[in-house]
Structure formats: C-alpha cells, structure tokens
Amino acid sequence: MWAEICALSTLQAFEGLADSVCSRSSTWRVIYDCLEPHAAKLPDKWSEKLNSFQSLCVLRTLRADKVPDGVLHYVIQKLGPQFVEPPPFDLMACYKDSNVLSPLIFVLSKVL
C-alpha cells in the first residue's frame, strides 16, 4: 500500500500525498478503518484539492477492496442513480416478446 501511495505522489495532482500520510497518519488511519471509506471526507486539504476521480484513485491506494463501492458512488454522483439501478422487470412484456423460437430464460443471481 505504501508503494502505491508513493507512486501516486509522483503525479502532479497528488504531490505531497505521501508526506501528508506520514505526518498525519492517525487522520488517514480513520479513513482506512472506516466502514464506508468511499463516502468519507479525505483529511486536510485533500478533500478540496482533489476531484472525485482523483479521490477514487486515493481510495484505490488505501482500500482496494472498496473500489467497487467507490465506482458505484462515482457513477451515481456524475451520471445519476438511473445508471446503477436495474430496470423494473415486467414479466408480462417479456412473455409477449417470447415465442417457441425465442423462449424465456431466467438467470437467478444472489445480490451481495
């Protein structure tokens, strides 16, 4: 994780990120320990300095396991919730579209 923070710090927008993590490690630890780090505000000037995509990059360095949640949050923020919500299922309309040559096939999945 530290190597990724250092690598990210080499980019102009993230200049000083590694120093900030070193000097304010307890503040950054709160983000790391947070249940929803994708929704948490970054410490110090970073929340104002970085745009939402850049904040997603910081999330990737700190909590790679929460990147899918961060991407979902990013898409909702930039495009709207209609791009992440599944369309309503209309069984009758699907049934009317089917015939003996194109039957209905249901794929059941478990949402986590």
C-alpha positions in Angstrom: 0.0 0.0 0.0 2.8 2.4 0.8 4.4 1.8 -2.6 1.2 2.7 -4.3 0.8 5.9 -2.2 4.4 6.9 -3.1 3.7 6.1 -6.8 0.6 8.2 -6.7 2.5 11.1 -5.1 4.7 11.3 -8.1 1.8 12.7 -10.1 1.3 16.5 -10.0 -2.2 16.4 -8.6 -1.1 14.2 -5.7 2.1 16.0 -4.9 2.7 15.8 -1.1 0.3 12.9 -0.5 2.9 10.6 0.9 4.2 13.4 3.2 0.6 14.0 4.4 0.1 10.3 5.1 3.3 10.2 7.1 2.8 13.4 9.1 -1.0 12.8 9.8 -1.1 9.0 9.9 -3.7 8.9 12.6 -6.1 11.0 10.5 -5.5 8.8 7.5 -6.0 5.8 9.6 -9.6 6.9 10.3 -10.2 6.7 6.5 -8.5 3.3 6.4 -10.6 1.9 9.2 -13.9 3.4 8.0 -16.7 1.1 7.0 -17.5 3.3 4.0 -14.2 5.0 3.0 -15.6 5.8 -0.4 -18.0 8.2 1.3 -15.6 9.6 3.9 -14.0 13.0 3.5 -10.3 13.0 2.9 -8.1 14.6 5.6 -6.7 18.1 5.4 -6.7 19.9 2.1 -7.2 16.7 0.1 -10.9 16.8 0.0 -10.9 20.2 -1.6 -7.9 19.7 -3.7 -8.9 16.5 -5.5 -11.8 15.9 -7.7 -14.0 12.9 -7.3 -12.0 10.7 -9.8 -8.7 11.6 -8.0 -10.3 10.7 -4.7 -11.2 7.4 -6.2 -7.5 6.9 -7.0 -6.6 7.6 -3.4 -9.3 5.1 -2.3 -7.6 2.6 -4.6 -4.3 3.1 -2.7 -5.8 2.9 0.7 -8.6 0.4 0.4 -8.6 -1.5 -2.9 -11.4 -3.7 -1.6 -13.8 -0.7 -1.5 -13.1 0.4 -5.1 -16.3 -1.2 -6.5 -18.3 0.8 -3.9 -16.3 3.9 -4.8 -17.0 3.4 -8.5 -20.7 3.0 -7.8 -20.7 6.2 -5.8 -18.8 8.0 -8.6 -21.2 6.9 -11.3 -24.2 8.0 -9.1 -22.5 11.3 -8.5 -21.6 12.0 -12.1 -24.3 10.3 -14.1 -27.2 9.7 -11.8 -28.7 6.7 -10.0 -30.6 5.5 -13.1 -27.2 4.2 -14.4 -26.8 1.8 -11.5 -30.3 0.7 -10.7 -31.6 -2.2 -12.7 -34.7 -1.6 -14.8 -38.0 -2.9 -13.4 -38.8 -6.4 -14.6 -42.1 -6.7 -16.5 -42.9 -10.4 -16.8 -45.9 -9.9 -19.0 -44.0 -7.8 -21.5 -41.2 -10.4 -21.6 -43.8 -13.2 -22.1 -45.4 -11.3 -25.0 -42.0 -11.0 -26.7 -41.3 -14.7 -26.4 -42.3 -17.5 -28.8 -41.4 -21.1 -29.5 -38.1 -19.9 -31.2 -37.1 -17.4 -28.6 -38.1 -18.8 -25.1 -37.7 -17.0 -21.8 -34.6 -17.9 -19.9 -34.2 -16.8 -16.3 -30.8 -16.4 -14.7 -31.1 -16.2 -10.9 -28.3 -14.5 -9.0 -27.7 -13.6 -5.4 -27.1 -9.9 -4.7 -24.4 -9.3 -2.1 
